[in-house]
């Protein structure tokens, strides 16, 4: 396991997480919100993620089933992590928001057809 850190653009939101040794598996989702924002998902179990600063800086956006809790910095607008519908016991960390780039193995996820993709 390796320890990584990251956060939003303005620095208000900061986190630390433990991830497997690289290459780390990441998901590239084609749903409407992920494709528009370029979010690359690294799933981190809740117990391996710590929000260091910025809890009060986070705003929430929900759509569709309202199951996923999309969290973004109210100051700079960057979504560095969120609670995905697909992995209720993990945070989805945006690979682009890590302080140091990681070697990734990127898998495609068909979020446009979410129910079928989950099967």
C-alpha positions as CSV (number, residue, x, y, z in Angstrom):
1,X,0.0,0.0,0.0
2,X,1.1,3.6,-0.7
3,X,-0.1,6.8,0.9
4,X,-1.2,9.6,-1.3
5,X,-2.6,13.1,-0.8
6,X,-4.6,15.5,-2.9
7,X,-7.3,18.0,-3.0
8,X,-9.0,20.8,-4.9
9,X,-7.5,23.6,-6.9
10,X,-7.7,26.3,-4.2
11,X,-6.5,24.0,-1.5
12,X,-9.5,24.3,0.8
13,X,-10.3,20.6,0.4
14,X,-7.4,18.3,1.3
15,X,-7.4,14.5,1.8
16,X,-5.0,11.6,2.4
17,X,-5.6,8.0,1.2
18,X,-4.1,4.6,1.1
19,X,-4.0,2.8,-2.3
20,X,-2.5,-0.4,-3.6
21,X,1.0,-0.3,-5.1
22,X,0.9,1.0,-8.7
23,X,-0.3,0.3,-11.2
24,X,-3.6,1.4,-9.6
25,X,-6.9,0.4,-11.2
26,X,-9.0,3.4,-12.2
27,X,-12.3,3.7,-14.0
28,X,-13.1,6.0,-16.9
29,X,-16.9,6.5,-16.9
30,X,-18.9,7.7,-19.8
31,X,-21.9,9.0,-17.8
32,X,-23.0,12.6,-18.4
33,X,-21.3,14.1,-15.4
34,X,-18.0,12.1,-15.6
35,X,-17.6,12.7,-19.3
36,X,-18.2,16.4,-19.0
37,X,-15.7,16.8,-16.1
38,X,-13.1,14.3,-17.1
39,X,-13.2,12.5,-13.7
40,X,-11.0,9.4,-13.5
41,X,-12.2,7.2,-10.6
42,X,-9.9,5.5,-8.1
43,X,-12.0,3.6,-5.6
44,X,-10.8,4.0,-2.0
45,X,-12.5,2.1,0.9
46,X,-13.9,4.6,3.5
47,X,-11.5,3.3,6.1
48,X,-8.5,4.1,3.8
49,X,-9.5,7.8,3.2
50,X,-9.2,10.8,5.5
51,X,-10.6,14.2,4.8
52,X,-8.0,16.5,6.3
53,X,-9.5,19.9,5.6
54,X,-12.5,21.4,3.9
55,X,-15.6,19.6,5.2
56,X,-17.4,23.0,5.4
57,X,-16.1,24.0,1.9
58,X,-17.9,21.1,0.2
59,X,-21.2,21.5,-1.7
60,X,-23.3,18.6,-2.9
61,X,-24.9,17.8,-6.2
62,X,-27.2,14.9,-6.8
63,X,-29.1,13.9,-10.0
64,X,-31.0,10.9,-11.4
65,X,-31.6,8.5,-8.5
66,X,-29.9,10.9,-6.1
67,X,-27.9,8.0,-4.7
68,X,-24.4,9.3,-5.6
69,X,-23.3,12.3,-3.6
70,X,-21.2,14.5,-5.9
71,X,-19.0,16.7,-3.6
72,X,-17.2,19.7,-4.9
73,X,-15.4,22.7,-3.5
74,X,-17.7,25.7,-3.2
75,X,-14.8,28.0,-3.8
76,X,-13.0,26.6,-6.9
77,X,-15.6,24.1,-8.1
78,X,-13.3,21.1,-8.3
79,X,-14.7,17.6,-7.5
80,X,-11.7,15.9,-5.9
81,X,-13.7,13.0,-4.5
82,X,-17.3,11.9,-4.0
83,X,-19.6,9.1,-2.8
84,X,-20.4,7.0,-5.9
85,X,-23.6,5.0,-6.5
86,X,-21.6,2.1,-7.8
87,X,-19.4,1.6,-4.7
88,X,-21.3,2.6,-1.5
89,X,-18.5,1.5,0.8
90,X,-15.8,3.6,-0.9
91,X,-15.0,7.1,-2.0
92,X,-14.2,7.8,-5.6
93,X,-11.1,9.9,-5.8
94,X,-10.3,11.9,-8.9
95,X,-6.9,10.7,-10.2
96,X,-6.3,14.3,-11.5
97,X,-6.5,15.7,-8.0
98,X,-3.7,13.7,-6.5
99,X,-0.5,15.6,-5.6
100,X,1.7,13.1,-7.4
101,X,0.6,11.3,-10.6
102,X,0.2,7.5,-10.2
103,X,0.7,4.8,-12.8
104,X,-2.8,3.7,-13.6
105,X,-4.5,0.8,-15.3
106,X,-7.7,2.4,-16.7
107,X,-10.8,0.4,-17.3
108,X,-13.9,1.7,-19.1
109,X,-17.2,1.8,-17.2
110,X,-20.4,2.3,-19.1
111,X,-22.2,4.8,-16.9
112,X,-24.6,5.7,-19.6
113,X,-26.1,2.2,-19.1
114,X,-25.4,2.0,-15.4
115,X,-27.8,-0.8,-14.5
116,X,-26.4,-3.1,-17.2
117,X,-22.8,-2.2,-16.4
118,X,-23.2,-3.1,-12.7
119,X,-24.3,-6.7,-13.6
